[in-house]
Amino acid sequence: MAAYAQQADIQSRVPTRDLVELTDPNNVEIQAEPIAQAINDASGLIDSFLATRYVLPMLDPPPILTIACVDIAIYNLQKLRPIRDLTDARARFEDWLKFLKEVNCGKIQLGVAADNGLEAPIQPQTVSLRPIYQPSYASNVNGVPSNVFNRGSMRGL
């Protein structure tokens, strides 16, 4: 797995005082280890969405993945500490999850070659599942499920 961001990417987007607060319990200096772990976790999450459509690791990932990785890594750091901006980080995290799901489904393209310079990507298999709430018995003309117990089925009982 290749990381989609580096510590420098996070430091360019997050004020130093916030990174010190997020990574060092003593609030003295930025600690590299928690940042590296947060980046690796974020990159792994991104890979889990991209693996069905792209050959990994990507040789030249698009910049949008760096931004996604940074925001997800910041969320990973913030969720470990009681911090005032967790709500904003959570909203950005959920936005990136939605984005990655749409990439996974093929609704959004990353703008990289389909094979990324390697063999063809694995194509996801589509499985059509019946919604849980839809009964297995026949539907009427409009596609709405017919009632199991209605006047016609209850006649004679």
Secondary structure, 3 states (H helix, E strand, C coil): CCCCCCHHHHHHHCCHHHHHHHHCCCCCCCCHHHHHHHHHHHHHHHHHHHCCCCCCCCCCCCHHHHHHHHHHHHHHHHCCCCCCCHHHHHHHHHHHHHHHHHHHHCCCCCCCCCCCCCCCCCCCCCCCCCCCCCCCCCECCCCCECCCCCHHHHCCC
